[in-house]
Amino acid sequence: MSLSSLFAMLKGGTSVTAMEHDELQKAHLAGACHIVDVREPHEYAAGHIAGAINHPLSQFDPLLLPKDKAVVLVCQAGGRSARALGLAHEAGRTDVVHYAPGTGGWKARGGAMKL
């Protein structure tokens, strides 16, 4: 799936829940999405995807997610971001997906991390 078709589907409300690594990397480099890291602050501080916003699952409110671009949720390995995704969808946000491999997968695939 191409990046443009993914975002077109998100805008159209099609049920897409996860983003692949290559699409995330392209979207991130293009500034086409917000990356929201739902790990706790100490985990985020230890290393996160550059430009990611920290919004811990323990305090997660989907109404506080940015609204000007699609949102990609990440955590360490996909579990917490999947839970946050469910909350976002329940709140009516159709422009939110998650990156299931998490920051561990991002790093393993050569993605840059910011300390």
C-alpha positions in Angstrom: 0.0 0.0 0.0 1.4 3.4 -0.9 1.7 6.3 1.5 -0.9 8.4 -0.4 -3.4 5.6 -0.5 -3.0 4.9 3.2 -3.7 8.5 4.1 -6.6 8.7 1.6 -8.1 5.7 3.4 -7.6 7.3 6.8 -9.3 10.5 5.6 -12.1 8.4 4.1 -12.7 6.5 7.4 -11.7 3.1 6.0 -10.7 0.7 8.7 -6.9 0.7 8.6 -5.3 0.0 12.0 -1.6 -0.5 11.5 1.2 1.1 9.5 4.1 -0.7 8.0 7.7 0.4 8.6 8.4 1.8 5.1 5.2 3.9 5.1 5.9 5.2 8.6 9.4 6.1 7.6 8.2 8.0 4.4 5.4 9.7 6.3 7.8 10.7 9.1 10.4 12.1 6.7 7.7 14.0 4.8 6.2 15.4 7.9 2.9 13.9 6.9 1.9 12.6 10.3 2.3 13.0 14.0 4.0 10.2 15.8 2.6 9.9 19.4 4.6 7.7 21.8 2.3 6.2 24.4 5.1 4.9 26.7 5.7 6.4 30.1 7.8 9.5 30.3 10.9 7.6 31.7 10.8 5.2 28.7 10.3 8.1 26.2 13.3 10.0 27.8 15.5 6.9 27.4 15.0 7.1 23.6 12.2 7.8 21.2 11.6 8.4 17.5 12.8 11.9 16.7 9.9 14.3 16.7 7.5 12.0 18.5 5.2 13.5 21.1 4.9 11.8 24.4 1.3 11.0 25.5 1.5 8.1 28.0 -1.2 5.4 27.9 -1.7 5.9 31.7 -3.0 9.4 31.0 -4.2 8.8 27.5 -7.1 11.0 26.2 -7.8 10.7 22.5 -9.4 14.1 22.5 -5.9 15.6 23.1 -4.3 14.0 20.0 -3.3 16.4 17.3 -5.9 17.0 14.6 -4.1 18.6 11.7 -2.5 15.4 10.4 -2.9 11.7 10.7 -1.6 10.2 13.9 0.6 7.1 14.3 0.7 5.7 17.8 3.8 3.8 19.0 5.0 2.1 22.2 7.8 -0.4 22.8 6.3 -3.5 21.1 2.8 -2.7 20.0 0.5 -3.6 22.9 0.0 -0.2 24.5 -0.3 1.5 21.1 -3.0 -1.0 20.1 -4.9 -0.2 23.3 -4.6 3.5 22.7 -5.7 3.0 19.1 -8.9 1.3 20.4 -9.6 4.3 22.6 -9.0 6.7 19.8 -11.3 4.8 17.5 -14.0 4.6 20.2 -13.7 8.4 20.4 -14.4 8.7 16.7 -10.9 9.3 15.5 -10.6 7.6 12.1 -7.2 9.2 11.3 -5.3 7.3 13.9 -3.2 4.1 13.3 -0.5 2.4 15.2 2.9 1.1 14.3 2.8 -2.5 15.7 6.5 -3.2 15.9 6.9 -0.2 18.2 10.1 1.6 19.0 11.9 -1.7 19.3 11.0 -2.6 15.7 11.8 1.0 14.5 15.3 0.7 16.0 15.8 -2.8 14.7 15.0 -1.6 11.2 17.6 1.1 11.4 15.3 4.0 12.4 16.9 6.8 14.2 16.2 7.3 17.9 16.6 10.5 19.8 17.9 10.5 23.4 
